[in-house]
Amino acid sequence: MPRRLVSLGSSLHARHTHLRCAESFVPNTNDCMKTSSAVIAFLSLAFVAGAEEKQLWAKSFLGAKAPELVVEKWLTAAPDTKGKFVLIDFWATWCGPCRRAIPELNAFQKKFADKLVVIGISNETEEVVAKFADPKIEYASAIDPQARMKNLVEVKGIPHCMLIDPQGIVRWEGFPLLDGHELTEQVIAAIVNAPPK
């Protein structure tokens, strides 16, 4: 069980125990039971909400300015990002989940081409990435063996995606295949079609 759930569960037990101790000082046991039930219901909701919290394997920039996009070399033509949303994918050729995400990223680039630029950044060498052919990448691709932006974002697990709005603010981030928090066409459509903030 994740540490967050254990500590919240311990807190739930501690607070419930405290309520039981306090009951002997309350003259009306019906009021005490109502209060205890309400507190337990509230803590249960907090426990469920905590259990559904999105896990992130990087520093969060959600709602904040994204770090500057830095690459060593473009393996495709450098994309024109002016006035567009930018979806950055930190990936590697050896990474199975990264490979599984590529067809979806290709589809996002095609579907939202007028509003979105998808960019894949690997910290592998040009030779390694240039040999990669299956699945075929149909969006902008770059390498940065120094992993400058990746290090600024403190990426600890890949693939890691950041959807950045035209003002440079991160609107979505995370592992694009995470159960319950997947990066889907619907998620992207809701973000790129939303009124500017």
C-alpha positions in Angstrom: 0.0 0.0 0.0 1.4 3.4 -0.9 2.8 5.4 2.1 0.2 8.2 1.6 -2.7 5.7 2.1 -1.0 4.1 5.1 -0.5 7.5 6.8 -4.1 8.6 6.0 -5.4 5.3 7.3 -3.4 5.7 10.5 -4.8 9.2 10.8 -8.4 7.9 10.3 -7.8 5.3 13.1 -6.3 7.9 15.4 -9.1 10.4 14.8 -11.7 7.7 15.3 -10.0 6.6 18.5 -9.9 10.2 19.7 -13.7 10.6 19.0 -14.4 7.5 21.1 -12.4 8.9 24.0 -14.3 12.2 23.8 -17.7 10.4 23.7 -17.7 9.9 27.5 -17.8 13.7 28.0 -20.8 14.2 25.7 -24.1 13.9 27.6 -26.3 13.2 24.5 -25.0 10.0 22.8 -27.2 10.5 19.8 -25.4 13.8 19.0 -22.1 12.1 19.6 -23.0 9.3 17.2 -24.1 11.8 14.5 -20.9 13.8 14.9 -18.8 10.6 14.8 -20.6 9.4 11.7 -20.2 12.7 10.0 -16.5 12.9 10.8 -16.0 9.3 9.7 -17.8 9.9 6.4 -15.7 13.0 5.7 -12.5 11.2 6.5 -13.6 8.3 4.2 -14.2 10.7 1.4 -10.7 12.3 2.0 -9.2 8.8 2.0 -10.9 7.9 -1.4 -9.8 11.3 -2.9 -6.2 10.7 -1.7 -6.3 7.2 -3.3 -7.2 8.6 -6.7 -4.5 11.3 -6.7 -2.5 11.3 -9.9 1.0 9.8 -9.5 3.8 11.8 -11.2 7.3 10.7 -11.9 8.6 14.3 -12.3 8.4 17.7 -10.8 5.0 19.3 -11.3 4.7 22.4 -13.4 0.9 22.2 -13.8 -0.5 25.7 -14.0 3.0 27.2 -14.0 5.4 28.4 -16.7 7.2 25.5 -18.4 11.0 25.4 -18.5 12.5 26.6 -21.8 12.5 24.1 -24.6 16.1 23.2 -25.2 17.4 20.5 -27.6 20.9 19.7 -28.9 19.7 18.8 -32.4 16.5 18.5 -34.4 16.2 15.2 -36.3 13.3 16.7 -38.2 12.7 20.3 -39.3 12.4 22.5 -36.2 8.7 23.0 -35.7 7.0 26.4 -35.7 5.4 26.6 -32.2 4.3 30.3 -32.3 0.7 30.6 -31.1 0.3 26.9 -30.7 0.0 24.4 -27.9 3.1 22.2 -27.6 3.0 18.6 -26.4 6.5 17.5 -25.3 7.2 13.8 -24.9 10.3 12.7 -23.0 11.0 9.2 -24.4 13.7 6.6 -25.3 13.9 4.0 -28.0 14.4 1.1 -25.5 11.3 2.1 -23.5 8.2 -0.2 -24.2 5.6 2.3 -22.9 7.2 5.1 -24.9 6.9 2.9 -28.1 3.2 2.2 -27.2 2.5 5.9 -26.9 3.9 6.9 -30.3 0.8 5.9 -32.4 -1.4 8.0 -30.1 1.0 11.0 -30.4 1.0 10.6 -34.2 -2.8 10.7 -34.1 -2.8 13.8 -31.8 -0.5 15.6 -34.3 -2.7 14.8 -37.2 -6.0 15.6 -35.5 -4.9 18.9 -33.9 -2.3 20.0 -36.4 -3.8 23.5 -36.6 -3.5 24.1 -32.8 -0.8 21.6 -31.6 2.8 20.7 -32.2 4.0 17.4 -30.8 7.7 17.1 -30.0 9.5 13.9 -28.9 12.8 14.5 -27.1 15.2 11.7 -26.4 18.5 12.0 -24.5 20.0 9.2 -26.6 22.5 9.7 -29.4 21.5 10.8 -32.9 22.6 7.5 -34.2 20.4 5.5 -31.9 17.3 7.6 -32.5 17.8 7.8 -36.3 17.8 4.0 -36.5 14.5 3.8 -34.7 11.7 3.0 -37.2 8.9 1.0 -35.6 6.6 2.5 -34.9 7.3 5.4 -37.2 7.3 8.9 -35.5 5.2 11.4 -37.5 5.9 14.5 -35.4 8.8 16.7 -34.6 11.8 14.8 -33.1 14.9 16.0 -31.3 17.8 14.8 -29.2 19.4 16.3 -26.2 22.0 13.9 -24.8 22.7 16.4 -22.0 19.0 16.0 -20.9 18.8 19.7 -20.0 15.0 20.2 -20.1 14.4 16.7 -18.8 16.6 17.4 -15.8 14.9 20.7 -15.1 11.6 18.9 -15.1 13.2 16.2 -12.9 11.8 13.4 -15.0 12.3 10.0 -13.2 10.0 7.9 -15.4 9.3 7.9 -19.1 7.3 8.5 -21.2 6.6 11.8 -19.5 4.4 14.4 -21.4 3.8 18.1 -20.9 1.1 19.9 -22.7 2.0 23.6 -22.8 -0.3 26.4 -23.9 0.7 29.2 -26.3 1.6 31.4 -23.2 4.0 28.8 -22.0 1.8 27.5 -19.1 1.6 23.7 -18.5 -2.0 22.5 -18.8 -1.4 18.8 -18.6 1.5 16.6 -17.4 2.3 13.1 -16.6 2.6 9.5 -17.8 0.3 9.4 -20.8 -0.8 5.8 -20.2 -1.6 6.0 -16.5 -4.8 4.2 -15.7 -7.5 6.7 -14.9 -5.4 9.7 -16.0 -4.6 8.8 -19.6 -3.8 11.5 -22.1 -6.5 11.1 -24.7 -7.9 12.9 -27.7 -10.8 14.1 -25.5 -8.4 15.5 -22.9 -6.4 17.3 -25.5 -9.5 18.6 -27.3 -10.8 20.0 -23.9 -7.6 21.9 -23.3 -6.8 23.2 -26.8 -10.4 24.2 -27.5 -10.9 25.9 -24.1 -11.2 29.7 -24.0 -7.8 31.3 -23.3 -7.1 31.9 -19.6 
